């Protein structure tokens, strides 16, 4: 890699909805700048960036891919981000490596669901934004309406800096808004209107020019070109550039626009924390303290683990030792690699703005900081769609564990959960397509076949009112027998009860001590008077109670939200044993719970469903069928609203598919655990019958 000064480096993430032509655009840019040889195509599987077998098979990008080229003396590092919401995690991490987001829109399809999402993520990341309108060769394109739609959705900061040039109704090129000599008589928009918008957006980021403009001075084209990067950095200008990859129209003009509008590292305001906790603004100083971060991880079949690192400040050198955090041993960086898609070249160092990879470093993970300064964590969305999995062959269990570890390393939106209640291994991803491609990768890369099935819902059980009773365990079969008798009182224990004020002599006059288990909100109180149950058997009583808490009394689900007071019992000097009292305590809780109105509880989740405003009514109607309780709506911007509601987890298993159908793929949602609530009685009966049928079979 040739040495480039920090101010001549441009880091760009190419993003947008799927099938807008992002990967094909990078292929053309690499070809026109002679960064690669030959011609490349997504359709025939020869694209530079889509090199994974799954990407070639499905003709879509699944992982973010890094490529680079040079133009006008600038080094462009371009990250091709996946276009479908299923792989949004890769787009979010790619934005951490970039200074400018170039958002591609299909001129025919217009603004799609992921267009809105990546626009908001880029704003959240604090990086500059550009919009590329591809496929302007679309027949009967209403360009003026498309521009108005973009500005209505994303704001008046969006301004075209070139527009299609027509001859006999056909697209033959693009016209630069700065070209005052161009023939615009057949233009699809009025250039004068947008030129004025461009001037206003550009000067808004510069107070000196604001004053000069109000005094009647108008910036020249050269003045505007100087102001544009600052306006992009401040968000007062989002340039729109037009092209047609298919017709090879506007590609060279796009390169020039990238050189004009994309931001150097020093223009993106980032901060990091030093060792003493103070914040330091990163100015892209190659001689300053090192601030670098892993923003992506890829498992390569040849070089194994690749960690992609963006340098923000200081200089990263091969074979250097980085200071360890939390007193750990320092980390020695090996060979630095310059990345051109799946081709790697060794280099000696990387300065601010450079993106490099290192291989086979198990200590590095996505989000890991390198250097003296600590950057903010990368926040990823929670995966919402899950399946329970198991290997088809039991001999592959250890192999599955290693393969899943690699998947999670590559994609933080993949989660693996070992459910302690259902004893299932649950694989969670962003969508059914996401999970299907994970299965393909496991089969192709790890030669591992898995079975998937619907995960069980982690129901719980509880009681509705107090009860009391006892159980005597007595067994005589020759020789020493078994004897233990336990008397208990039980009562509901509401969530949020202050145990310190509840478990007192005022409520339990004979209380000796109490044990509280927070995970199940279960309290048991020892109120034994005298030696009706000798003290050496009380640990066995506790174990018996806990056995029953984990087994439940209705359908095999754990008990929660109850208090048990052991207040009396009987023992036998010869036949009593720990086993006898453990059995008696478990059976006593089972029998007394049956008298206390036992009920099943189901997990409830808080959901935030973001949809176009005209789909809100459909979401309300659908939630009613799912026993959801809607608490209101919130404005989400860009003609979107968020519906806030609480829904039973059991009703959300197929929600991703339903929401896509309701909104034409423009909806998204997030959810988190809220609380447990009673399962309606008719569903309890149905569920218990199902459990009984499973047991019989």
KALINJO-V644130 format. One record per run of one state. SS is the DSSP state (alpha for helix, beta for strand, coil for the rest). FROM is the first residue (numbers start at 1). TO is the last residue. If there is no record, write none. Layout:
# KALINJO-V644130
ss = (SS SS)
from = (FROM FROM)
to = (TO TO)
This chain:
# KALINJO-V644130
ss = (coil alpha beta coil alpha coil alpha coil beta coil beta coil alpha coil beta coil beta coil alpha coil beta coil alpha coil beta coil beta coil beta coil alpha coil alpha coil alpha coil beta coil beta coil beta coil alpha coil alpha coil beta coil beta coil beta coil beta coil beta coil beta coil beta coil beta coil beta coil beta coil beta coil beta coil beta coil beta coil alpha coil beta coil beta coil alpha coil beta coil beta coil beta coil beta coil alpha coil beta alpha coil beta coil alpha coil beta coil beta coil beta coil alpha coil beta alpha coil beta coil beta alpha coil alpha coil beta coil alpha coil)
from = (1 6 9 17 22 33 53 59 65 72 74 81 85 98 100 107 110 111 113 126 128 135 143 155 158 161 162 168 170 177 191 204 207 215 221 235 238 243 244 245 249 250 251 262 265 268 270 274 279 283 291 301 304 314 316 318 321 323 331 333 336 341 343 348 349 351 355 360 369 372 374 375 385 392 394 411 415 420 424 430 432 446 450 454 460 463 467 476 482 493 499 503 513 518 521 522 527 535 552 559 560 562 571 576 577 578 595 599 613 626 629 638 640 649 652 655 664 668 679 681 697)
to = (5 8 16 21 32 52 58 64 71 73 80 84 97 99 106 109 110 112 125 127 134 142 154 157 160 161 167 169 176 190 203 206 214 220 234 237 242 243 244 248 249 250 261 264 267 269 273 278 282 290 300 303 313 315 317 320 322 330 332 335 340 342 347 348 350 354 359 368 371 373 374 384 391 393 410 414 419 423 429 431 445 449 453 459 462 466 475 481 492 498 502 512 517 520 521 526 534 551 558 559 561 570 575 576 577 594 598 612 625 628 637 639 648 651 654 663 667 678 680 696 697)
